[in-house]
Amino acid sequence: MASSTLPLHMYIRPLTLEDAKQVADLESQGFPPNERASSQIIDYRLTACPELCSGLFIREFDSNSKEVKKEELVGHILGTKIPKASSAAATFITLESMGESHSESSDTIGIHSMVISKDHQRKNLATLLLTDYIQKLSNQEIGKKIAIIAHEPLVPFYERVGFKVVGENKDVASDAQFANIKWIDMVRELVKEEYEN
């Protein structure tokens, strides 16, 4: 059974192109081949919109110099701004938006992948990472909402952090490589927190 103790020296920061190898390794750990982002798509997202890609790292320090010896990526979120489908009243993840696609003028952020390393699951790190992501996007006013597609068993997890079920995603399910899974569209509004003085 996994320990619920949080790892020491943990921090969250935007991902950069230098993190691409660790991101790809984590994608392959967290998703079957037909669902993971390719190295090309990872590079695209980290170049086009690094502010929408967040990593959870554990730092290891040199005991003598106190300098960072190593930083290990143990969780990440990859997102882009997704364009509104011309025929739809709302904006959801589509097959097209899952590729090399980023629409800077969009007000909807699409989360394409979220994964926590198998060695660090069951420690509430997914909740921590997603809550941090939502809070930063809300306070920076980067968009108005976040859209995701989730496997049905993950719906309760996303509901706990404020996502609402919209319905089944027919676009993604229509593709042969995703056809055997029920995909659920979910959205969460981004609201800037107001602080009283």
VEXKOL-980641 format. One record per residue (C-alpha): residue in three letters; x, y, z. Coordinates in steps of 0.02 Angstrom, whole numbers, always signed. Layout:
ALA/X/Y/Z
...
***
This chain:
MET/+0/+0/+0
ALA/+64/+172/-47
SER/+112/+297/+88
SER/+8/+454/+101
THR/+160/+555/+155
LEU/+204/+690/+30
PRO/+380/+682/-43
LEU/+507/+809/+20
HIS/+565/+952/-92
MET/+413/+944/-205
TYR/+368/+1092/-315
ILE/+262/+1138/-466
ARG/+322/+1243/-613
PRO/+282/+1270/-797
LEU/+361/+1139/-909
THR/+494/+1185/-1037
LEU/+563/+1101/-1191
GLU/+708/+1039/-1083
ASP/+580/+932/-989
ALA/+517/+845/-1148
LYS/+608/+679/-1118
GLN/+539/+662/-940
VAL/+365/+711/-1003
ALA/+372/+577/-1139
ASP/+431/+447/-1012
LEU/+286/+491/-895
GLU/+161/+488/-1040
SER/+217/+310/-1084
GLN/+198/+259/-902
GLY/+24/+333/-886
PHE/-62/+298/-1051
PRO/-77/+155/-1176
PRO/+12/+188/-1343
ASN/-146/+245/-1434
GLU/-186/+378/-1301
ARG/-16/+454/-1260
ALA/+54/+610/-1338
SER/+195/+580/-1463
SER/+365/+663/-1438
GLN/+320/+780/-1583
ILE/+157/+835/-1500
ILE/+243/+855/-1331
ASP/+376/+966/-1411
TYR/+239/+1066/-1499
ARG/+142/+1097/-1337
LEU/+297/+1142/-1237
THR/+347/+1266/-1372
ALA/+177/+1340/-1420
CYS/+101/+1358/-1246
PRO/+218/+1312/-1103
GLU/+112/+1417/-985
LEU/-26/+1285/-1006
CYS/+91/+1139/-967
SER/+130/+1110/-784
GLY/+249/+989/-700
LEU/+260/+920/-524
PHE/+442/+890/-478
ILE/+541/+819/-334
ARG/+711/+897/-309
GLU/+860/+806/-238
PHE/+992/+917/-159
ASP/+1179/+889/-139
SER/+1206/+874/+49
ASN/+1369/+972/+44
SER/+1337/+1113/-78
LYS/+1147/+1122/-52
GLU/+1130/+1140/-241
VAL/+1000/+1045/-340
LYS/+1078/+879/-391
LYS/+928/+810/-484
GLU/+746/+851/-517
GLU/+625/+712/-558
LEU/+460/+743/-646
VAL/+327/+644/-553
GLY/+170/+721/-629
HIS/+115/+833/-769
ILE/-30/+919/-856
LEU/-19/+959/-1041
GLY/-142/+1085/-1110
THR/-177/+1199/-1257
LYS/-309/+1327/-1298
ILE/-436/+1235/-1404
PRO/-535/+1316/-1545
LYS/-724/+1323/-1543
ALA/-800/+1203/-1668
SER/-896/+1306/-1795
SER/-1054/+1201/-1778
ALA/-1051/+1185/-1588
ALA/-1120/+1304/-1459
ALA/-979/+1259/-1339
THR/-795/+1213/-1350
PHE/-740/+1035/-1315
ILE/-590/+924/-1349
THR/-592/+857/-1527
LEU/-478/+742/-1624
GLU/-411/+896/-1713
SER/-371/+988/-1551
MET/-277/+835/-1486
GLY/-144/+858/-1622
GLU/-28/+1003/-1654
SER/-161/+1132/-1620
HIS/-163/+1288/-1511
SER/-284/+1434/-1536
GLU/-217/+1582/-1437
SER/-379/+1680/-1460
SER/-484/+1543/-1379
ASP/-549/+1564/-1201
THR/-553/+1374/-1170
ILE/-402/+1277/-1109
GLY/-406/+1093/-1156
ILE/-314/+973/-1041
HIS/-249/+835/-1154
SER/-157/+734/-1024
MET/-134/+725/-838
VAL/-26/+589/-762
ILE/+60/+549/-597
SER/+207/+429/-590
LYS/+157/+254/-533
ASP/+283/+270/-389
HIS/+192/+424/-323
GLN/+8/+381/-344
ARG/-116/+374/-199
LYS/-37/+525/-115
ASN/-165/+654/-176
LEU/-34/+725/-295
ALA/-156/+727/-442
THR/-275/+834/-339
LEU/-132/+947/-285
LEU/-67/+969/-463
LEU/-239/+1000/-540
THR/-294/+1119/-401
ASP/-133/+1220/-424
TYR/-161/+1222/-613
ILE/-341/+1283/-596
GLN/-292/+1417/-470
LYS/-149/+1484/-576
LEU/-254/+1490/-735
SER/-397/+1575/-641
ASN/-287/+1708/-562
GLN/-190/+1743/-722
GLU/-353/+1759/-820
ILE/-284/+1652/-962
GLY/-455/+1585/-1008
LYS/-635/+1566/-951
LYS/-646/+1377/-935
ILE/-554/+1212/-942
ALA/-619/+1067/-1047
ILE/-566/+886/-1028
ILE/-618/+716/-1091
ALA/-611/+582/-959
HIS/-628/+395/-952
GLU/-792/+359/-863
PRO/-709/+289/-703
LEU/-614/+454/-680
VAL/-769/+564/-683
PRO/-790/+566/-491
PHE/-609/+623/-469
TYR/-635/+771/-586
GLU/-803/+813/-507
ARG/-715/+830/-338
VAL/-609/+971/-408
GLY/-756/+1064/-485
PHE/-779/+990/-659
LYS/-955/+959/-721
VAL/-1010/+822/-840
VAL/-1074/+889/-1006
GLY/-1103/+724/-1096
GLU/-1021/+590/-1199
ASN/-888/+646/-1324
LYS/-941/+574/-1492
ASP/-801/+654/-1595
VAL/-658/+564/-1507
ALA/-758/+402/-1488
SER/-788/+401/-1676
ASP/-602/+376/-1709
ALA/-546/+195/-1726
GLN/-404/+208/-1600
PHE/-520/+279/-1464
ALA/-681/+187/-1511
ASN/-685/+53/-1375
ILE/-689/+177/-1231
LYS/-829/+291/-1171
TRP/-760/+469/-1165
ILE/-847/+599/-1058
ASP/-838/+787/-1092
MET/-816/+888/-933
VAL/-791/+1075/-904
ARG/-741/+1188/-761
GLU/-764/+1375/-758
LEU/-611/+1479/-712
VAL/-653/+1614/-585
LYS/-524/+1735/-518
GLU/-515/+1731/-329
GLU/-551/+1899/-251
TYR/-463/+1939/-89
GLU/-528/+2065/+36
ASN/-405/+2185/+116
***
